[in-house]
Amino acid sequence: MIQMNTPDADNTQEIDLIELAKRLWGERKFIFKCCGVAIVVGLVIAFSIPKEYSTTVKLAPETSDPSKKMGNLGGLAAMAGINLNTSSGTDAISPDLYPDVVSSIPFLLELFPVQVTNEKGTLSASLYEYMDEHQKGTWWSYILQAPFKLLGVVKDMFSKEEEKSSNELSSFHLTRKQSDVISALQKRISVSVDKKTSVITVSVQMQDPLISANITQVVLNNLQSYITSYRTQKAKQDLEFTEKVFSEARESYYKAQRAYAAFEDANKNIISASYRTEQERLKNEMTLTFNVYNTLAQKLEQDKLRVQEQTPVYTVIQPATVPLKAASPKKPLILIGFVFLAIFGAIGYLFIKDLFKVDS
């Protein structure tokens, strides 16, 4: 029974498709009008959206293998009698945390004072002022935000609380405008890390191509400084402490040396038990302070080499360049989207219209 009904079902479906095609062809003028309206609306929307320019940089960090990085330095240190312990583990900060670092409030606050200039040279301001006062928007966004802005103005008129100056930057207490700028920067600045190659990609999107390239370079430099500071912080603290105790040990050795020399000069040609006892004591004290001084001198060189070892080296694969074309809006895609919406909307309208005719 199923095999006998299959050809009839196929014929019925073919007839329905033919009828549908005839119906749509008969209403082609209506569909074309809808497409024309959609094109006009799409053009208005596409040209109303401000242009956005994106700059992308890529850099590859060095491999975190201390034994390989310190091969030459380790050999020199061994010749000098210094033992470098290069069996340290992996980095305390994972590359997977780099996006969180860049999107953090303290990191973004450091970008606020950065001076930016647009490509035409008509604007020169801090990044905070640029993001707060010189951002273009769509005409409908101004219409939608007008009631809320008016409400905010009225509220500020009757509010007795004074908002702190925007020049005061504190990640603990942000003003409303500072919080808005932070949110905008978090959307415009992105960082990703390739887990296979460890390549770091930094992208910044701004409404001006020159500002986009400049901020990308600043973000890259700040991220490198942050990682370098984080990785070398412990080694630098050890170096500072070693320098301090080394200076103290050197002064103690010089003091013991002077005391021994003064005793020898003051007691020439004197042979007595008390003289030999005091001489032996001063000599032992000088030897002891010299041993401490010599050990700390080796430790000082070791800490200096460790700071150099912990300092990461980056290779910029793709540097920041001023983009020539806008990354958005993609006008062709917007037009195509509106045309498709118009076609499907017109077809849906015709179907609903036919259904109402059948019901009536």
ABEGO torsion letter per residue (X at the ends): XAAAAAAAAAAAAAAAAAAAAAAAAAAAAAAAAAAAAAAAAAAAAAAABBBBBBBBBBBBBBBBBAAAAAAAAAAAAAAAGBBBBAABBBBABBAAAAAAAAABAAAAAAAAABBBBBAAGABBBBAAAAAAAABBBBAAAAAAAAAAAAAAAAAAAABABBBBBAABBBAABBBAAAAAAAAAAAAABBBBBBAAAGBBBBBBBBABAAAAAAAAAAAAAAAAAAAAAAAAAAAAAAAAAAAAAAAAAAAAAAAAAAAAAAAAAAABGBBBAAAAAAAAAAAAAAAAAAAAAAAAAAAAAAAAAAAAAABBBBBBABBBBBBABBAOBBAAAAAAAAAAAAAAAAAAAAAAAAAAAAAX
